[in-house]
Amino acid sequence: MEVRVLLFAGLRERAGTGAVSIDLPDGACVRDALARMAALTAGCPVVMAVNQEYAGEGDPLHPGDELALIPPVSGGSVGVAHVRITEEPLSLDRLVALVADPRAGAIVTFTGATRDVPELRYEAYVPMAERQMREIVQAAIDRHGLCAAAAEHRIGAVALSEPSVTVAASAPHRAEAFAGAREIIDAIKAHAPIWKQEEGEWVQGATPA
């Protein structure tokens, strides 16, 4: 399928054009388009929008969609949010790299890992969970003035001592970075449609607000 990618400011100058068309396989998502455009966006954090609505990496793409890659705006204080739900092992180094920013004097991270049992199993309503996580991360960025923040969650089997969820937040000062990271993990646990199974039993949680 064909997707039109819009480019702005420095990205437009790099590409020498304001728009390109890329071919993606059916069922592709924003993440697949970003991978195709990785050489162009290298070193430049971007926010994505599909058909003029902000989008996350896991959002689906359809033939004829318009994907905008939006670099940091001239106001300078806009934070970048990254979220992902995946069956792959999580990397805290990856998250730290995603939130690194020349304005940041502090980067705070959190890792939640399997304990006490051989493994936990996680299931998620992935499109809704990623959307919820993105809203949570963006709200923390806006509230605490973060430079950037990221959250990733595993699904499937997560073995003993392996990370099931990771969060990173960067800010000019440590107080904001700590507060932002804490808000993100607490809100994900409370609101994202993600379920945990321990030794064959689904763990009872709270009904999302």
C-alpha positions as protocol buffer text, in pm:
chain_id: "A"
residue {
  index: 1
  type: MET
  ca { x: 0 y: 0 z: 0 }
}
residue {
  index: 2
  type: GLU
  ca { x: 109 y: 358 z: -61 }
}
residue {
  index: 3
  type: VAL
  ca { x: 137 y: 616 z: 219 }
}
residue {
  index: 4
  type: ARG
  ca { x: 220 y: 984 z: 171 }
}
residue {
  index: 5
  type: VAL
  ca { x: 476 y: 1118 z: 420 }
}
residue {
  index: 6
  type: LEU
  ca { x: 483 y: 1492 z: 487 }
}
residue {
  index: 7
  type: LEU
  ca { x: 812 y: 1653 z: 594 }
}
residue {
  index: 8
  type: PHE
  ca { x: 872 y: 1990 z: 758 }
}
residue {
  index: 9
  type: ALA
  ca { x: 1154 y: 2231 z: 845 }
}
residue {
  index: 10
  type: GLY
  ca { x: 1490 y: 2051 z: 877 }
}
residue {
  index: 11
  type: LEU
  ca { x: 1347 y: 1720 z: 756 }
}
residue {
  index: 12
  type: ARG
  ca { x: 1214 y: 1889 z: 442 }
}
residue {
  index: 13
  type: GLU
  ca { x: 1557 y: 2043 z: 379 }
}
residue {
  index: 14
  type: ARG
  ca { x: 1732 y: 1707 z: 427 }
}
residue {
  index: 15
  type: ALA
  ca { x: 1498 y: 1535 z: 182 }
}
residue {
  index: 16
  type: GLY
  ca { x: 1486 y: 1824 z: -66 }
}
residue {
  index: 17
  type: THR
  ca { x: 1108 y: 1792 z: -79 }
}
residue {
  index: 18
  type: GLY
  ca { x: 807 y: 1842 z: 144 }
}
residue {
  index: 19
  type: ALA
  ca { x: 647 y: 1504 z: 75 }
}
residue {
  index: 20
  type: VAL
  ca { x: 741 y: 1155 z: -36 }
}
residue {
  index: 21
  type: SER
  ca { x: 540 y: 844 z: -107 }
}
residue {
  index: 22
  type: ILE
  ca { x: 646 y: 510 z: 39 }
}
residue {
  index: 23
  type: ASP
  ca { x: 520 y: 157 z: -26 }
}
residue {
  index: 24
  type: LEU
  ca { x: 443 y: -52 z: 282 }
}
residue {
  index: 25
  type: PRO
  ca { x: 297 y: -401 z: 322 }
}
residue {
  index: 26
  type: ASP
  ca { x: -68 y: -438 z: 410 }
}
residue {
  index: 27
  type: GLY
  ca { x: -118 y: -424 z: 786 }
}
residue {
  index: 28
  type: ALA
  ca { x: 179 y: -191 z: 839 }
}
residue {
  index: 29
  type: CYS
  ca { x: 180 y: 58 z: 1123 }
}
residue {
  index: 30
  type: VAL
  ca { x: 348 y: 391 z: 1193 }
}
residue {
  index: 31
  type: ARG
  ca { x: 654 y: 209 z: 1330 }
}
residue {
  index: 32
  type: ASP
  ca { x: 710 y: 45 z: 988 }
}
residue {
  index: 33
  type: ALA
  ca { x: 699 y: 382 z: 816 }
}
residue {
  index: 34
  type: LEU
  ca { x: 945 y: 526 z: 1068 }
}
residue {
  index: 35
  type: ALA
  ca { x: 1183 y: 237 z: 999 }
}
residue {
  index: 36
  type: ARG
  ca { x: 1162 y: 314 z: 627 }
}
residue {
  index: 37
  type: MET
  ca { x: 1240 y: 681 z: 698 }
}
residue {
  index: 38
  type: ALA
  ca { x: 1509 y: 615 z: 962 }
}
residue {
  index: 39
  type: ALA
  ca { x: 1800 y: 743 z: 753 }
}
residue {
  index: 40
  type: LEU
  ca { x: 1621 y: 1074 z: 702 }
}
residue {
  index: 41
  type: THR
  ca { x: 1512 y: 1124 z: 1065 }
}
residue {
  index: 42
  type: ALA
  ca { x: 1841 y: 1012 z: 1225 }
}
residue {
  index: 43
  type: GLY
  ca { x: 1927 y: 1243 z: 1514 }
}
residue {
  index: 44
  type: CYS
  ca { x: 1598 y: 1431 z: 1493 }
}
residue {
  index: 45
  type: PRO
  ca { x: 1317 y: 1337 z: 1735 }
}
residue {
  index: 46
  type: VAL
  ca { x: 979 y: 1348 z: 1564 }
}
residue {
  index: 47
  type: VAL
  ca { x: 614 y: 1345 z: 1663 }
}
residue {
  index: 48
  type: MET
  ca { x: 384 y: 1162 z: 1424 }
}
residue {
  index: 49
  type: ALA
  ca { x: 38 y: 1251 z: 1295 }
}
residue {
  index: 50
  type: VAL
  ca { x: -183 y: 1038 z: 1073 }
}
residue {
  index: 51
  type: ASN
  ca { x: -447 y: 1226 z: 875 }
}
residue {
  index: 52
  type: GLN
  ca { x: -390 y: 1531 z: 1100 }
}
residue {
  index: 53
  type: GLU
  ca { x: -433 y: 1339 z: 1428 }
}
residue {
  index: 54
  type: TYR
  ca { x: -136 y: 1273 z: 1658 }
}
residue {
  index: 55
  type: ALA
  ca { x: -37 y: 908 z: 1638 }
}
residue {
  index: 56
  type: GLY
  ca { x: 187 y: 656 z: 1811 }
}
residue {
  index: 57
  type: GLU
  ca { x: 428 y: 405 z: 1665 }
}
residue {
  index: 58
  type: GLY
  ca { x: 178 y: 121 z: 1697 }
}
residue {
  index: 59
  type: ASP
  ca { x: -110 y: 295 z: 1520 }
}
residue {
  index: 60
  type: PRO
  ca { x: -215 y: 124 z: 1196 }
}
residue {
  index: 61
  type: LEU
  ca { x: -174 y: 273 z: 851 }
}
residue {
  index: 62
  type: HIS
  ca { x: -409 y: 232 z: 555 }
}
residue {
  index: 63
  type: PRO
  ca { x: -373 y: 291 z: 181 }
}
residue {
  index: 64
  type: GLY
  ca { x: -379 y: 660 z: 103 }
}
residue {
  index: 65
  type: ASP
  ca { x: -308 y: 774 z: 460 }
}
residue {
  index: 66
  type: GLU
  ca { x: -111 y: 1094 z: 514 }
}
residue {
  index: 67
  type: LEU
  ca { x: 166 y: 1057 z: 772 }
}
residue {
  index: 68
  type: ALA
  ca { x: 326 y: 1378 z: 897 }
}
residue {
  index: 69
  type: LEU
  ca { x: 670 y: 1366 z: 1062 }
}
residue {
  index: 70
  type: ILE
  ca { x: 686 y: 1669 z: 1288 }
}
residue {
  index: 71
  type: PRO
  ca { x: 1026 y: 1781 z: 1423 }
}
residue {
  index: 72
  type: PRO
  ca { x: 1053 y: 1993 z: 1741 }
}
residue {
  index: 73
  type: VAL
  ca { x: 875 y: 2325 z: 1692 }
}
residue {
  index: 74
  type: SER
  ca { x: 1032 y: 2666 z: 1731 }
}
residue {
  index: 75
  type: GLY
  ca { x: 880 y: 2718 z: 2075 }
}
residue {
  index: 76
  type: GLY
  ca { x: 1153 y: 2489 z: 2204 }
}
residue {
  index: 77
  type: SER
  ca { x: 982 y: 2339 z: 2508 }
}
residue {
  index: 78
  type: VAL
  ca { x: 769 y: 2072 z: 2343 }
}
residue {
  index: 79
  type: GLY
  ca { x: 846 y: 1730 z: 2489 }
}
residue {
  index: 80
  type: VAL
  ca { x: 854 y: 1414 z: 2283 }
}
residue {
  index: 81
  type: ALA
  ca { x: 656 y: 1107 z: 2388 }
}
residue {
  index: 82
  type: HIS
  ca { x: 748 y: 750 z: 2292 }
}
residue {
  index: 83
  type: VAL
  ca { x: 539 y: 442 z: 2376 }
}
residue {
  index: 84
  type: ARG
  ca { x: 549 y: 79 z: 2267 }
}
residue {
  index: 85
  type: ILE
  ca { x: 394 y: -256 z: 2357 }
}
residue {
  index: 86
  type: THR
  ca { x: 600 y: -548 z: 2236 }
}
residue {
  index: 87
  type: GLU
  ca { x: 676 y: -918 z: 2275 }
}
residue {
  index: 88
  type: GLU
  ca { x: 1047 y: -839 z: 2244 }
}
residue {
  index: 89
  type: PRO
  ca { x: 1276 y: -800 z: 2549 }
}
residue {
  index: 90
  type: LEU
  ca { x: 1284 y: -444 z: 2680 }
}
residue {
  index: 91
  type: SER
  ca { x: 1600 y: -233 z: 2677 }
}
residue {
  index: 92
  type: LEU
  ca { x: 1646 y: 48 z: 2926 }
}
residue {
  index: 93
  type: ASP
  ca { x: 1938 y: 175 z: 2719 }
}
residue {
  index: 94
  type: ARG
  ca { x: 1697 y: 217 z: 2426 }
}
residue {
  index: 95
  type: LEU
  ca { x: 1462 y: 428 z: 2639 }
}
residue {
  index: 96
  type: VAL
  ca { x: 1744 y: 644 z: 2773 }
}
residue {
  index: 97
  type: ALA
  ca { x: 1856 y: 711 z: 2416 }
}
residue {
  index: 98
  type: LEU
  ca { x: 1501 y: 804 z: 2317 }
}
residue {
  index: 99
  type: VAL
  ca { x: 1465 y: 1066 z: 2591 }
}
residue {
  index: 100
  type: ALA
  ca { x: 1818 y: 1210 z: 2572 }
}
residue {
  index: 101
  type: ASP
  ca { x: 1802 y: 1583 z: 2509 }
}
residue {
  index: 102
  type: PRO
  ca { x: 2058 y: 1868 z: 2523 }
}
residue {
  index: 103
  type: ARG
  ca { x: 1823 y: 2054 z: 2760 }
}
residue {
  index: 104
  type: ALA
  ca { x: 1807 y: 1764 z: 3007 }
}
residue {
  index: 105
  type: GLY
  ca { x: 2010 y: 1777 z: 3327 }
}
residue {
  index: 106
  type: ALA
  ca { x: 1837 y: 1467 z: 3464 }
}
residue {
  index: 107
  type: ILE
  ca { x: 1713 y: 1136 z: 3324 }
}
residue {
  index: 108
  type: VAL
  ca { x: 1510 y: 916 z: 3560 }
}
residue {
  index: 109
  type: THR
  ca { x: 1425 y: 555 z: 3476 }
}
residue {
  index: 110
  type: PHE
  ca { x: 1201 y: 287 z: 3622 }
}
residue {
  index: 111
  type: THR
  ca { x: 1203 y: -87 z: 3555 }
}
residue {
  index: 112
  type: GLY
  ca { x: 937 y: -329 z: 3671 }
}
residue {
  index: 113
  type: ALA
  ca { x: 1053 y: -692 z: 3665 }
}
residue {
  index: 114
  type: THR
  ca { x: 914 y: -1039 z: 3731 }
}
residue {
  index: 115
  type: ARG
  ca { x: 981 y: -1154 z: 4088 }
}
residue {
  index: 116
  type: ASP
  ca { x: 920 y: -1464 z: 4299 }
}
residue {
  index: 117
  type: VAL
  ca { x: 780 y: -1680 z: 4015 }
}
residue {
  index: 118
  type: PRO
  ca { x: 943 y: -1844 z: 3708 }
}
residue {
  index: 119
  type: GLU
  ca { x: 748 y: -1621 z: 3472 }
}
residue {
  index: 120
  type: LEU
  ca { x: 453 y: -1388 z: 3432 }
}
residue {
  index: 121
  type: ARG
  ca { x: 233 y: -1364 z: 3126 }
}
residue {
  index: 122
  type: TYR
  ca { x: 92 y: -1034 z: 3002 }
}
residue {
  index: 123
  type: GLU
  ca { x: -194 y: -967 z: 2763 }
}
residue {
  index: 124
  type: ALA
  ca { x: -303 y: -629 z: 2631 }
}
residue {
  index: 125
  type: TYR
  ca { x: -564 y: -467 z: 2415 }
}
residue {
  index: 126
  type: VAL
  ca { x: -270 y: -328 z: 2220 }
}
residue {
  index: 127
  type: PRO
  ca { x: -419 y: -41 z: 2013 }
}
residue {
  index: 128
  type: MET
  ca { x: -611 y: 98 z: 2310 }
}
residue {
  index: 129
  type: ALA
  ca { x: -326 y: 38 z: 2556 }
}
residue {
  index: 130
  type: GLU
  ca { x: -74 y: 218 z: 2335 }
}
residue {
  index: 131
  type: ARG
  ca { x: -315 y: 508 z: 2292 }
}
residue {
  index: 132
  type: GLN
  ca { x: -372 y: 525 z: 2668 }
}
residue {
  index: 133
  type: MET
  ca { x: 1 y: 508 z: 2736 }
}
residue {
  index: 134
  type: ARG
  ca { x: 70 y: 783 z: 2485 }
}
residue {
  index: 135
  type: GLU
  ca { x: -188 y: 1008 z: 2651 }
}
residue {
  index: 136
  type: ILE
  ca { x: -41 y: 931 z: 2994 }
}
residue {
  index: 137
  type: VAL
  ca { x: 313 y: 1006 z: 2881 }
}
residue {
  index: 138
  type: GLN
  ca { x: 213 y: 1325 z: 2703 }
}
residue {
  index: 139
  type: ALA
  ca { x: 18 y: 1445 z: 3007 }
}
residue {
  index: 140
  type: ALA
  ca { x: 326 y: 1393 z: 3227 }
}
residue {
  index: 141
  type: ILE
  ca { x: 541 y: 1582 z: 2977 }
}
residue {
  index: 142
  type: ASP
  ca { x: 299 y: 1875 z: 2976 }
}
residue {
  index: 143
  type: ARG
  ca { x: 245 y: 1879 z: 3354 }
}
residue {
  index: 144
  type: HIS
  ca { x: 609 y: 1856 z: 3459 }
}
residue {
  index: 145
  type: GLY
  ca { x: 781 y: 2032 z: 3169 }
}
residue {
  index: 146
  type: LEU
  ca { x: 973 y: 1722 z: 3064 }
}
residue {
  index: 147
  type: CYS
  ca { x: 1209 y: 1730 z: 2769 }
}
residue {
  index: 148
  type: ALA
  ca { x: 1093 y: 1381 z: 2668 }
}
residue {
  index: 149
  type: ALA
  ca { x: 946 y: 1067 z: 2817 }
}
residue {
  index: 150
  type: ALA
  ca { x: 902 y: 706 z: 2709 }
}
residue {
  index: 151
  type: ALA
  ca { x: 725 y: 393 z: 2828 }
}
residue {
  index: 152
  type: GLU
  ca { x: 735 y: 37 z: 2699 }
}
residue {
  index: 153
  type: HIS
  ca { x: 550 y: -275 z: 2816 }
}
residue {
  index: 154
  type: ARG
  ca { x: 604 y: -642 z: 2741 }
}
residue {
  index: 155
  type: ILE
  ca { x: 330 y: -883 z: 2647 }
}
residue {
  index: 156
  type: GLY
  ca { x: 358 y: -1260 z: 2639 }
}
residue {
  index: 157
  type: ALA
  ca { x: 584 y: -1453 z: 2878 }
}
residue {
  index: 158
  type: VAL
  ca { x: 827 y: -1251 z: 3089 }
}
residue {
  index: 159
  type: ALA
  ca { x: 1076 y: -1469 z: 3278 }
}
residue {
  index: 160
  type: LEU
  ca { x: 1203 y: -1420 z: 3632 }
}
residue {
  index: 161
  type: SER
  ca { x: 1406 y: -1098 z: 3672 }
}
residue {
  index: 162
  type: GLU
  ca { x: 1328 y: -981 z: 3318 }
}
residue {
  index: 163
  type: PRO
  ca { x: 1172 y: -635 z: 3272 }
}
residue {
  index: 164
  type: SER
  ca { x: 799 y: -623 z: 3203 }
}
residue {
  index: 165
  type: VAL
  ca { x: 768 y: -243 z: 3193 }
}
residue {
  index: 166
  type: THR
  ca { x: 1020 y: 38 z: 3155 }
}
residue {
  index: 167
  type: VAL
  ca { x: 981 y: 414 z: 3187 }
}
residue {
  index: 168
  type: ALA
  ca { x: 1225 y: 700 z: 3126 }
}
residue {
  index: 169
  type: ALA
  ca { x: 1178 y: 1074 z: 3172 }
}
residue {
  index: 170
  type: SER
  ca { x: 1421 y: 1358 z: 3103 }
}
residue {
  index: 171
  type: ALA
  ca { x: 1394 y: 1712 z: 3235 }
}
residue {
  index: 172
  type: PRO
  ca { x: 1616 y: 2012 z: 3306 }
}
residue {
  index: 173
  type: HIS
  ca { x: 1607 y: 1926 z: 3680 }
}
residue {
  index: 174
  type: ARG
  ca { x: 1579 y: 1603 z: 3879 }
}
residue {
  index: 175
  type: ALA
  ca { x: 1260 y: 1688 z: 4071 }
}
residue {
  index: 176
  type: GLU
  ca { x: 1056 y: 1715 z: 3751 }
}
residue {
  index: 177
  type: ALA
  ca { x: 1215 y: 1401 z: 3604 }
}
residue {
  index: 178
  type: PHE
  ca { x: 1136 y: 1197 z: 3918 }
}
residue {
  index: 179
  type: ALA
  ca { x: 779 y: 1330 z: 3935 }
}
residue {
  index: 180
  type: GLY
  ca { x: 715 y: 1265 z: 3567 }
}
residue {
  index: 181
  type: ALA
  ca { x: 848 y: 908 z: 3574 }
}
residue {
  index: 182
  type: ARG
  ca { x: 644 y: 828 z: 3889 }
}
residue {
  index: 183
  type: GLU
  ca { x: 327 y: 970 z: 3738 }
}
residue {
  index: 184
  type: ILE
  ca { x: 371 y: 768 z: 3419 }
}
residue {
  index: 185
  type: ILE
  ca { x: 420 y: 428 z: 3581 }
}
residue {
  index: 186
  type: ASP
  ca { x: 141 y: 484 z: 3836 }
}
residue {
  index: 187
  type: ALA
  ca { x: -104 y: 589 z: 3563 }
}
residue {
  index: 188
  type: ILE
  ca { x: -12 y: 298 z: 3333 }
}
residue {
  index: 189
  type: LYS
  ca { x: -74 y: 52 z: 3616 }
}
residue {
  index: 190
  type: ALA
  ca { x: -409 y: 214 z: 3692 }
}
residue {
  index: 191
  type: HIS
  ca { x: -550 y: 282 z: 3345 }
}
residue {
  index: 192
  type: ALA
  ca { x: -388 y: 89 z: 3058 }
}
residue {
  index: 193
  type: PRO
  ca { x: -580 y: -225 z: 2949 }
}
residue {
  index: 194
  type: ILE
  ca { x: -297 y: -469 z: 3028 }
}
residue {
  index: 195
  type: TRP
  ca { x: -353 y: -792 z: 3223 }
}
residue {
  index: 196
  type: LYS
  ca { x: -111 y: -1009 z: 3419 }
}
residue {
  index: 197
  type: GLN
  ca { x: -132 y: -1386 z: 3468 }
}
residue {
  index: 198
  type: GLU
  ca { x: 67 y: -1544 z: 3752 }
}
residue {
  index: 199
  type: GLU
  ca { x: 94 y: -1922 z: 3783 }
}
residue {
  index: 200
  type: GLY
  ca { x: -217 y: -1973 z: 3570 }
}
residue {
  index: 201
  type: GLU
  ca { x: -432 y: -1716 z: 3753 }
}
residue {
  index: 202
  type: TRP
  ca { x: -521 y: -1370 z: 3629 }
}
residue {
  index: 203
  type: VAL
  ca { x: -416 y: -1114 z: 3887 }
}
residue {
  index: 204
  type: GLN
  ca { x: -712 y: -913 z: 4015 }
}
residue {
  index: 205
  type: GLY
  ca { x: -664 y: -539 z: 3965 }
}
residue {
  index: 206
  type: ALA
  ca { x: -867 y: -220 z: 3983 }
}
residue {
  index: 207
  type: THR
  ca { x: -1136 y: -124 z: 3736 }
}
residue {
  index: 208
  type: PRO
  ca { x: -993 y: 158 z: 3518 }
}
residue {
  index: 209
  type: ALA
  ca { x: -1137 y: 499 z: 3598 }
}
